Amino acid sequence: THDQVEAMTVGQRIALMNQGKLQMVDTPYRVYNRPANIFTAKFIGSPSTNILNADWADGCLHVLGQKVRLPECWNRVVERSGETQLCLGIRPEHIQLSAGAVENGLTGRLRYVEDYGNKRGAYISLGGEEVVCMCDRLPCAPGGTVSFRLESGRIHLFSRTTTDSLGYPDEVEEVPEDWDGSELACEGVSA
């Protein structure tokens, strides 16, 4: 099927293809939570996963002119990969907005909001890029400053060169299927 919703709801295993090449084969749950590459991360889910260029330097992730220190478990993944030019992936539904700036978070301007009834789509300008967030409530009106932290169990790092996932820290638990929305972190440290 070409319909991702149909594949995710009726499939027990999904083989995801792009231009005749196999991208990933796994359960719908793992395809969504542990995508093998940027194509998989962007194809599965609506709205699509936010993909932001990032660089790795001085033990920090530099994302669109902002610096974020990741927990040590993620540092080991990046160091093992040998990659310095990365892409950060974060799904719109995994972003929790706060008003103003937060320490060790990404900060931008809330440009506009789309009301879907049960959710709101918040569109944030971040270093010249647009980040989409799906949320229940908004911390401020459009035009205001918002920020969000990168939750350890909810981010994805990809090589900018190959577009493949760098993998995931052993310490970061895979998100359980009955996840209640509480933050996951490695070694008890929040990102």
Solvent accessible surface area in square Angstrom, and as a share of the most:
residue,aa,sasa,rsa
1,T,118,0.69
2,H,170,0.76
3,D,61,0.32
4,Q,44,0.19
5,V,98,0.56
6,E,82,0.37
7,A,20,0.15
8,M,50,0.22
9,T,100,0.58
10,V,114,0.65
11,G,25,0.24
12,Q,157,0.70
13,R,149,0.54
14,I,12,0.06
15,A,64,0.49
16,L,12,0.06
17,M,105,0.47
18,N,48,0.25
19,Q,173,0.77
20,G,65,0.63
21,K,142,0.60
22,L,107,0.53
23,Q,42,0.19
24,M,22,0.10
25,V,65,0.37
26,D,25,0.13
27,T,47,0.27
28,P,19,0.12
29,Y,49,0.19
30,R,89,0.33
31,V,0,0.00
32,Y,45,0.17
33,N,11,0.06
34,R,18,0.06
35,P,0,0.00
36,A,39,0.30
37,N,12,0.06
38,I,23,0.12
39,F,60,0.25
40,T,0,0.00
41,A,0,0.00
42,K,90,0.38
43,F,75,0.31
44,I,2,0.01
45,G,15,0.14
46,S,98,0.63
47,P,44,0.28
48,S,43,0.28
49,T,3,0.02
50,N,12,0.06
51,I,40,0.21
52,L,3,0.02
53,N,81,0.42
54,A,2,0.02
55,D,62,0.32
56,W,19,0.07
57,A,45,0.35
58,D,129,0.67
59,G,23,0.23
60,C,1,0.01
61,L,0,0.00
62,H,56,0.25
63,V,0,0.00
64,L,46,0.23
65,G,86,0.82
66,Q,43,0.19
67,K,122,0.52
68,V,1,0.00
69,R,130,0.47
70,L,4,0.02
71,P,10,0.06
72,E,95,0.43
73,C,2,0.01
74,W,0,0.00
75,N,19,0.10
76,R,80,0.29
77,V,5,0.03
78,V,1,0.00
79,E,108,0.49
80,R,172,0.63
81,S,43,0.28
82,G,64,0.61
83,E,45,0.20
84,T,79,0.46
85,Q,94,0.42
86,L,0,0.00
87,C,7,0.04
88,L,0,0.00
89,G,0,0.00
90,I,0,0.00
91,R,2,0.01
92,P,0,0.00
93,E,72,0.32
94,H,17,0.08
95,I,3,0.02
96,Q,118,0.52
97,L,15,0.07
98,S,44,0.28
99,A,61,0.47
100,G,29,0.28
101,A,81,0.62
102,V,33,0.19
103,E,148,0.66
104,N,51,0.26
105,G,9,0.09
106,L,0,0.00
107,T,35,0.20
108,G,13,0.12
109,R,118,0.43
110,L,0,0.00
111,R,100,0.37
112,Y,84,0.32
113,V,41,0.24
114,E,66,0.30
115,D,97,0.50
116,Y,103,0.39
117,G,71,0.68
118,N,125,0.64
119,K,76,0.32
120,R,83,0.30
121,G,0,0.00
122,A,0,0.00
123,Y,28,0.11
124,I,1,0.00
125,S,31,0.20
126,L,1,0.00
127,G,54,0.52
128,G,75,0.72
129,E,87,0.39
130,E,79,0.35
131,V,0,0.00
132,V,21,0.12
133,C,0,0.00
134,M,33,0.15
135,C,15,0.09
136,D,93,0.48
137,R,164,0.60
138,L,48,0.24
139,P,33,0.21
140,C,37,0.22
141,A,71,0.55
142,P,77,0.48
143,G,45,0.44
144,G,22,0.21
145,T,66,0.39
146,V,0,0.00
147,S,1,0.00
148,F,2,0.01
149,R,117,0.43
150,L,0,0.00
151,E,16,0.07
152,S,0,0.00
153,G,2,0.02
154,R,14,0.05
155,I,1,0.00
156,H,6,0.02
157,L,0,0.00
158,F,0,0.00
159,S,3,0.02
160,R,76,0.28
161,T,110,0.64
162,T,76,0.44
163,T,58,0.34
164,D,73,0.38
165,S,28,0.18
166,L,33,0.16
167,G,28,0.27
168,Y,45,0.17
169,P,4,0.03
170,D,140,0.73
171,E,64,0.29
172,V,8,0.04
173,E,119,0.54
174,E,64,0.28
175,V,5,0.03
176,P,60,0.38
177,E,143,0.64
178,D,123,0.64
179,W,71,0.25
180,D,122,0.63
181,G,29,0.28
182,S,65,0.42
183,E,83,0.37
184,L,28,0.14
185,A,31,0.24
186,C,1,0.00
187,E,104,0.47
188,G,78,0.75
189,V,81,0.47
190,S,68,0.44
191,A,5,0.04
